[in-house]
Amino acid sequence: MTCEVFNLVMIKPTHYDDDGYPIQWLTSAIPSNTLAALNGIAVDCKERKVLGDNVEIRLSTYDETNSRVYPPKIIKSLKAAGGQALIALAGVQSNQFPRAMDIARQFRSAGIQVAIGGFHVSGCISMLNELPADIREAQELGISIYAGEAEEQRLDEVLQDAQAGTLKPVYNWMHALPNVAGEPVPILPAKHIQRTAGSHSSFDLGRGCPFQCSFCTIINVQGRKSRFRTPDDLEKIIRQNYAQGINRFFITDDNFARNKDWENFVDRLIELRHGEKMNIKFVIQVDTLCHRIPNFIEKCTRAGINRVFIGLENINPENLAAAQKAQNRIVEYRDMLQAWKKHKAITYAGYILGFPGDSYESIMRDIEIVKKELPLDLLEFFFLTPLPGSEDHKKLYEKGVWMDPDMNKYDLNHRVSHHPTMSDEDWERAYRDAWATYYSPEHMFTIMRRFSARGRSPINILWLMIWFAGCVQIEGVHPLEGGFFRRRARRDRRPGMKIEPVWSFYPKYLAGLLRDQIRWIALLGRVWPYYLKVKRDPRRHEFQDLALTPSSDETLEDLEMITGTRGGEQALAKTRRDNALREKVRARA
């Protein structure tokens, strides 16, 4: 019997840089968890033969951050293969939606079916009473919109409709988010992972968040009720990747510390690492109170978790309260960071600039306080951005307040709204200067000294600091979307911007590559003498400064983080009241 063919092409799009070219690298920074999750579900569909015994499902995956997506070539191959096809643009964030649409238009012009899913469409459907113009335009082009997640065999319906040529305009699953336990696990072919820095793969163990941060989209896309995979799922993910030679992982859960099964997960990892001698390491995301969970940090580091991203967000309690992030307690920041440092983990933190109470002067003052008083390794700065799907965006949208109409800029690296008191120029200057002052050679020297004081080689943190500084200062992108050796395709420029002629484009491109490599070397050259100074210091393990000094009531009272920020003293008083109450409860027990 002749076998039919159905082609499912899964694409994770990138977005455009300020010159209109897709941000793409020879080696990119972070693998796409959404692409891995969708591919795992698609593999399951193929194995279950959801289109019937007589249909061969062929799967293709593209991560555009490190692979060129050239629709004419893909269209030609699909036409040659015959049968039906579906282009699934997966995990499309707001800043990636314009690029996703430009890709989709080319496939639709060729008569090929297209579906778009991800945070942008899911967030807008979840939060807005009417669809914004860009999603309506997609529907007018015959592009199907998928809102929600694809587990619990929900992808079956989409594939069956695509095979019949009857894709629905909208697949809306936002009202019924699926269980993820026992579902197909995220997996990508090794060729994708090898194109990422450090050959990291990524996966999630839980989705959803109970908190109510007004700038966050996760709570409105993944829900406020947490859903979790199982330890068996975790082991399956690790073993499948390990068989491909992949042993470094980014666990993408928004807050691994709030996973009710965290201990079962890390116990399973400890068993694999120490029982089966698997050389596996992990990056996780946690909140600022994770150190209060008994044995959490100790067990995590035994499980191979050696890098930790922390949602610090700000050191002003009033700013945190305005963003409905009351769970962050600045009084706890030092204890939490020192606990991770004690176990030799590298700490990253996100820091948001542009809360209503901010000014250029207050932002720069607060960063100096962070540099002096918190033992952080890496700090990432973000514009406060009203992302579609967040409460902040909904409020501004409903009030008709100006927000930049170009979704390509909604990458947290561009200002897309006006600040209530700061001028646009001051806000943008604060963002640039924040990166420059934190990653000054002098502060990098301090970070390396703190790093060495805990018995680790300063070279490990040096390369990461150079990466973070260089991505912003040299490449003009946020470190989360950075990479090694920029790639540009002449014909992939954003529609509406002039396609440069061959004789102009390639010399300019090659000269730019050379210039940027020289700037990278120069950046390293400015910091290298400081590295050598730390490395050659025979007493480097004895280094101690204010950030490494354990907190006490007396030291807290003297910290500028408490005395110099709005609400700091009130936060300290509240913490003392809470601690006294806990002591009374313990005494009664």
N, C-alpha and C positions, 0 to 999 in steps of 0.2 A: 504493500500500500504506500502511495506517495505521501511523504510527510510534509506538512505545512510548516512555515517558519514564522515566528513572531519575535521581533527585535525590541528589547527594552533597553534604551540608552539612558543611563542615569548620569546627570551632570550636576556638579556643585559649582556654580558660577563664582567668579571673583567680582571685583568692582573696578571702576576706572580711577586712575590717578588724576591729578590736576591738569595734566597734559592730554587727557582723553584716551590713554592706553590702558588696557587691562593690567592690573597689578599681578605680575606673574614672575616666577623665579625658576632658576635651574633646580634649586632645592628650597622648598617653602618651610615655614616654621611649624605649623600645627595641622595635623591631619583632620579631615572632616568626620566627626562622629555621625552626623546625619547620613552622609554617604555610606558609611560602614553599616549603619543600622538598616537603611533601605536595601542595601545589597544583600545583607543577611536574610531579610524577609523575602527578597526576590529569589534568592537561591532556594529557600524553602518552597516557594510557589513552583519553581521549576521542578524540584524533586517530587512534589505532590501532583504534578501534571495538572494544574488547575485549568488549563485550556484544553484538556483532553489528551488521550494517548497519541493522537495523530498530529499534535502540534509541538514542534521543538522551540522552546523558549531560549533565545540567545541573549546573554547579558553583557553589557558594556558599561564601564564606569570611567568617568573623567573628573578629576579634581583640577579645576582651571587655575588654581594658584601655582601649579607646577607642570601643567600640560596644556598645550594649546588646543582650544576647541575651535575647529574650523568647519562650520556647518556644510559648505559645499562638498568637502571631502566625505563627511559622514553621510550626507544625502546620497552621494554617488554610490557608496557602499551599501546603503539600505535599498536603493533601487535595484542594485545587482543581486541582493539576497532575495528580493521578492517578499511577498506576504505583507502582513500588517506590521506597523511599528509605532512605538510610543516614545516620545522624548520626555523624560521626567526630570524637570529642573528642581533639584531637591535642596531642602534646608535654606531656602532663599531668604536672607535677611533684608531689611529695608534698604541698606546701602547697596545690596547686590541686585535689587529688583530692576533698575534700569538696564543693567547688563543682561539679566535674564530675559527681559523683554526683547532686547536687540538680537539675542540668539534665537528666541522663539519665533520672531517675525520671519526669519530666514527659513525655518522649517515649515512654518505655516504657508509661506509662499510656494513651497514645493508640495503642498498638500499632505504633509505629515502631521499626525496628531501630537499635541503638546499638552502637558499638565505642569502646573507650578504649585509647589507646596513650600512650607517653611514659616518662619516667625512673622514675616511681613503680612502674608495673607491671613494667617491664623490670628495674629494680634488684632488686625483691623476688623475681622469678622467678630472676634470676641468682644471688642470694646466700643465699636462705632455703630450707630443706628443706620448708617448708610455707607456703602462702599465708596472709598476714595476714587478719584478719576483714573488713577493708573491701573487699578484692578478692573474697573469697568471697561477700560480700553482693552485689557487682556481678554475679557469675555467677548467683546465685540469682534476680536480677531479669531474667535473660536477656540481660545485656549481654556482648558479646564482648570478650575481652581480646587486645590485639595487643602482643606483646613483640618488640622488635628494630626493624629498619629496613625500609623499603618499596621500596628500589631493586631492580634486577634483576627488574622486572615482578612483584614479590610482591603488589602491590596488586591485580593482575588477579584473583587467586583470591578475595580478599575481596569485590570488586565482583561477581564472577560468583555467589558464594554468596549475597550480599545480594539480587541480582536474582532468584535462585531461592527466596529466603526460607529459606535453610538455613545461616545463619551458624554457624560453629563456636564452641564456648565459648572456645577459646584458639587463637591463631595464634602459635606460639612459634618465633622465628627467632634466638634468642640463641646457638644453637650454630653458626650459619653467617652471620656478619655479611657484608653484601654488598660487592662492589667498587663504588666510587662514580665511577670514571673513565668519562667518556663517558655517564653517566646523565643523565636529565632534570635541568636546573639549577633551583635555587630561584627562584621568581618570584611576586610578588604584584601584583594590580592597583594602579595608582597611587593610587587612593582610600584604600587602607590606609596607604601610605607617607606620604601627606600629613597623616595624623592622628598622626604621630610627631614629636617635637621635632627640628628640623633636617631633617626629611624624609629620614631615614636608612632604607636598606634593609639587609638582613643576608643573609649566606650563609656556608657553610663551604667550605673548600678541603681540609680533612683531618679525619679522625676517629680517635679512639683516642689512647692515651698510654702510653709505656713505663714511666713512673714508678709508684711504689706508695704514694702518700700515703694514709694510713689514713682520712682524712675525705672522700676524693674518691669520687664515684659514676661519673665518666666512665670510669675504667679498667675498671669492672665492667659498664657498659652499652654502651660503644662499643669496649671491648676494649683490650688492651695492645699490640696490633699496629696500627701506624698505616696508614691507607688514605687515598689522596689523589685529588683531581680532577686534571685536566690544565690546562696553560696555555690550551688551546683552550676548555675549559670556562669558565675564568675570563673570557676575552674575550667569550664568548657571554653570560655573566651581565651583564657591564658593558654590552654593547651593547643587550641587551634592556631593561635598566633605563634606560639613557641615552635610549633612544627614547621612554620615558614621562616624561622630564624628571627622572629620579632620578640624582643624581651624588654622593651621600654614602653610604658603606657601612660596616657593622660586620662584619668578618671574624671569625666566631665560633669559629674553631679555638682549642682550649684553649691551644696553644702554637705560634704560627706559626713561631717560630725553630727548632723541631725538625722542620719540614717539609723533607724531603730535597730538594724541588724549589723551595725558597723563592726561589732566585736566578732561576730561569726565570719564576716568577710575577711577581716585581718587575720583571724586564726587560720583560715584556709590558706591565705597567702603565706603565713609563717610556716605552715606545714609544707607547702610547695617549695619555699626557699630553703628551709633548713632540713626538712625531711628528705626531699627529692633533689636538693642541691640545685634548684633552678635559679639561674642568675637573672632575676627579674627586679625591676625598679619602677617606681610610680611617682606621678605628680597628682596631687589632689587639691581641691578647694574646700576651705573650712571657714567658720565664722570666728569672731574674736573671743568667744567664750569656750572654745574647744578644750582649753587647758584645764577647765574645771571638771571635765568628764574623767573619772578615775581610770588611770592606765591608758587613756586614749593616745597620748603622744608617744608613750613608751612602746606600746604595741604597734602603732603605725610605723615607727622607725624600724622595728624588728621585721616588719612585713615588707620592707624595702621602699617605703615612702621617704624619699630624700629631698623632695621639693614640694613646697606648700604655698598655694595662692590664698591670700586672706583678704576678705572684703572690708578693708579698713575704712575706706570711703572718705573720712574726714576726721579731724581732731576737735572740731567745735561741736559741743553737745547740741547747741541750738540749730546748727545746720543739719545734724543727724535727725533731730526731732522734726524739723520741717520736711524732711524726706521720709518720715514715718519709719525711720530705722532706729528706733529706741533700744533695740536689742544690743546695739554697739555701745559699750561702756568704755570711755577713754581711760578710766582709772585702771582697767584690766589690760590695756594694750601692752604695757611693759612686761608684766608677768607672763603673758601669753607668748610674746616674742622671745623672751629669755628662755622659756621652757623649750621652744623649738630649737633655739641656739644650743642649749645644753645637749641636745641629741643630734647636733651637727646637721640639721636640715637647712636647706636654702629657703629663705622666706621671700616671697613676692607679696606686694600689696597693691590694691587699686586705690586711687585717690581722685576724687571728683572735684573739679574746679567750676565754680559758678553758682553756688547756692545763693539764695536771695540775700543773705547777710554778708556775702563776700565782697571784698574790694581788692584792687591790685595789691595794695599795701598789706592787707590782712592775709592774703594768700601767700605772699612772699615771706611774711613773718612766720606763718604757720609751718611752712616748709623748713625754715631754719630751725624751728622747734623740733620738728620730726628728725632732722639730721642730727641734732645734738642729743635728743633724749630717748629716741626709739632705736633699738638695735636691728633695724631693717636692712636687708641686703638689697633688694630691688624694689623700686617704686614705679608704678605705671600711672600716668596722669590721663584723665579723660575730661572732655567737656561735659557738663551736665546737659544731657540731650533728651528732648522729648521724643523718645522712640515710639513709633506706632505700635500699639499694644500695651503701652504703659498708661498709668493714671495721669501722669503729667501731660502726655500727648492728648489724651481725651479731653482734659479740662481746657487746654489751649485751643483745640480744634472746635469745641462747642462754643467757646467764647469768640471765635473768629480772630484770635490773636495771631500775628504774623509768625509763620515758621517757613523756613526755606523750602520752596516747592521741589527742589532737586533732591530726590531720595538718595542719590549717589553720595551725598555729603553726610549722611546719617551713620557715620562710622566711628563716632565719639572722638574723632581727630580733627573735626571741623566744627566751627560755631554755626548753628542753624537757627538760633533764636536770639532775641535781645534780652539782655540782663536788666533787671528793674532799676539798678543804680549805676553799674559800670557801663562805660561806653564800649561799643564793639571793639574798638582799637585796644582798650585796656584789658579787656577779657582775653583777646587773642594774644596780647603781649604777655599776660600772666601765664598763659599756657606755654608759650615758647620759653619764657624765662624759668618756669618751674622745672622743665627738663634740663635746661642748661645749668641751673644752680645745684640740682641734686646730683647730676652726673658731671660735676666739675672734677678735674684731676685731684684736687685736694680732698674732696669728700670720698672719691673712689679710694684714695689712700686710707682714709679712716675706715671704710668698709672692709678693705683687705686686712687691716690690723685687727679689727674685731673678728673677722673670719679666722685668722691665724691663731687668735687667742683661744679658740675652741679646738685647736689641733688639726685644722684642715689647711691644705695647701692653698695659698692665695690665688694660684693660677686658675683654679676652678671658678672662682667668682669673677676674676678679671675678664675672662672671655664673655661672660654673660653681661657684665656692665658695659663692655665695649659694644656688644650687640645692641643693647637697649639705647645707648647714647647715639650710636651710628645710624640706627634705623630712622630716628627722628631727625637728627641733624644733617645726615648725608643723603639718605634715601627719601626723606619726606613722607614716611609712612609710620604708623604705629607699630611697635615691636610685635604685636600679635598678628600682624599681616605682613611681616618682613620675610626675608629669605636671603639666599646667597646667589649672586650674579643675576641681575635683572634681565628678563627677557622681554622683548618687544617685537610684535609683528606689525609691519607697516600697514597692512590692510585692515587691522582690527581696531582702528581708531574709532572713537565714539561718533555715531552719526551726527551730522551737523558740524563736525570739525574737519578741516581740510586733510585729505590724504596727501602726505608729503611725497614728492617725487623721489625716485630711487637715488639719484645723485645727491640729494640733500639728506634723506633720512639716514642712510647707513653710515656716512661719515660722522653725522651728529650723534648717532646711537653709539658707535664705537668710541668716539671721543668722550662721550658721557660715561661709558663704562670705565675707561682708563682714568678719567678724572675722579670718579667715585672710589676706585681702588686706591688711588693715591691718597685721597682724603681718609679712607679707612686706615691706611698705614700711618698717616700723620697722627690720627687720633690715638692709635696704639702707641706711637712714639712719645706722645705727651704723657701717657700714663705709665709706660714701661719703667722709667726710672723709679717711680714710686713702688712698683711691684718689686724691683730688685732691692730696694731699701728694706721692704718688709721681709723678703726672703732671706736676706743676709743678716738680719737682726737676731743675734743669739738669744735675746730675751723677748722675742715676739710673743711667746706663749704667756707672758706675764702681763700683757697689755690690759689695761682697765680704764674705762672712761665712764661718764655719767650714764650712757645708754646701757652699759653692761652691769651697772651697780644694782643689786637687788632692791626692790621697792620696800618701803616701810612707810608708816604714817608720817614720819618726820621727813623722809625724802620726797614723798608725794606733795607735801605742803610747799616745798621749795621749787617744784617743777613749773616751768613756764607753761607747759601743757595744761596745768591746772590753774595757775594764777594769771596767765596771759591770754586765755581763750574765753569766749563768752560761755558762761554756764559751767566752767570747769570746777569752780569751788562748790557749786550746787551739786555737781555730779559726784564729787568726793564726799560731800556730806550725805548724799543719798546712799552711796556705797557703804559708808560706815553704819548708817541705820540698818541697811539690809544685813550686813555682817553681824551686827548686834542681835538682830532678830533671829538669825540662824543659830547663833550661840545659845540663845534662850531656848529655842526649840530642841537643840541637842541636849541641853542641861535637863530639860523636862523629860526627855526620852530616857 
